[in-house]
Amino acid sequence: MEITLQNLTKVFQSKKEDEVVAVDNLDIVIPSGKLYGLLGPSGCGKSTTLFMISGLLKPTEGKIYFGEEDVTPVPPEDRGIGLVFQNYALYPHMTVKQNIMFPLENLKIDKKEGLKKAQEIADLVGIGHLMDRKPAQLSGGQQQRCAIARALVKEPRVLLLDEPLSNLDARLRLQTREEIRRIQRETGITTVFVTHDQEEAMSISDEIVVLDEGVTQQVGQPQDVYDKPNNLFVAKFLGTPPINLFDGRIENGKIMIGDAYIGKSEAEDQEVTVGIRPEGFKIVERSSFQVEVEFVETIGRDTTLIINHPNVEVQGSFEDPEEEGDVTTVEDTEFEALNLEMGSGKSIQDQKTFRAIVDADYGVQPGDTVKFSVKPHKMHVFNKETGELV
Ligand code: ATP
C-alpha cells in the first residue's frame, strides 16, 4: 500500500504561544511494501506526521492517500493501520494471548479462528511460547514484540512505529530492530518508522526522509543520503562519529582550509564550510594539509586521530549543548581524559578539534606530524551562509 503525503501541514495553535508549524508542506511518497524511516532531531515533526498518517491528528492542510484512496477524512479505526508506540501500552491484567486478540474483539471473528490468528502472529514475532504470561512477566523486548503482534493481528494496510525501541537497552535495541526488519520483510507491510536515532533509521530503512523544523531536508536510500547530503544539516545529522566541519573558502577553483589546499571545485569564489567525514582522510607523503596529532585511539584495524586545528567550525555532537542541557558527549569524556593527561587547563569548549580515522598500520603516535589528502567523495562543501551544497 503506497502512502502519499501531499502538501501536508500541521499548525498547532495555543492561546499562550504563537502558532507552531509542526509540519510544513510535506510532500512525500512512501513506497508500497517498504520500511520508511522518518528521521530528525527532537521536535522536527516526526510524531506529528505519523499521527496524521494514522488519523489521530487532523492536518491543517494537505491530503493523505493510501494507494488511490484519499483517507484524509477517514477516522483512525477505519484506516486499516497498526500503531506501535514507545511505551508498549499493553493491558497489564491481560495475558499475551488476550492482548494480541484484543483488536479482534470488535470484529465478528470466530473465537477459534481468532486464537489461530493470534498464535500465528505471536509465532511470527517470536513470542508464541509466552501466550499465557502477563506483560509484567515479559522482558522489555518481549513486551514490544507483543505490542507489534497486537498491531499486526488485524492485518493492517500500514504499520506505524513511533520510536518503538526507545525503552529498550542497547543490546535489545539492536536485536529488536533486526526483528522489526525481519517481520516487515516477511509480511511485506508498508511500514513507517519514526526515530531520532540516525543509526537506527539508516540500518533498517529502505528509504529515509530527514526532517528539520517540519520541513523535508532530503529523501532517499540511507547510503545515498549519507554519501550525498543536500545540505549542511543533513551532513551533520548523519554519521557516527559526525562529519568534521572546517571554515574554508573556494579560491580560483581550489578548496582551501587556511593555507592547506584540499581539493578542486568548479564553484565560484566564496566562503564555505567544508565537511570531511572522519574516514575521508588519507595519510600521504606530500601535502600542504599538515597537522600535529594530539590523541590516538585504536580499535581493531582503525586508528582515530584527534587533531587540534584552528579552522574546525563545529566539534562533535549535533545537538547544541546549551539548548539540550546535555554537555556530556563521548568527545567530552575523551577530552576530559586528554586534558588531564596534558595537564591543560583549557575548557572543552575551547578545543577546536577534528577526528580522522586511518589504518592502524600507519602506527601514528600522539605528537606525530601527519600530512593528509582528502578523499573527494568523503568531502562535502557548503556555502557558509546558506548551508547549501556548492
Ligand atoms: P520527538 O522526537 O521529541 O518526539 P518529534 O519530531 O516527534 O519530536 P513532534 O512531536 O511532531 O516532534 O512535534 C513537532 C513540534 O510541534 C514541536 O515543536 C512540538 O513542540 C510541537 N507540538 C507538538 N504537539 C503539539 C501540541 N499539541 N500543541 C502545540 N505544539 C505541539
Residues whose N, C-alpha, C, O or C-beta is under 5 A from the ligand:
A	BS01	ATP	F12 V20 A22 P41 S42 G43 C44 G45 K46 S47 T48 T49 H196
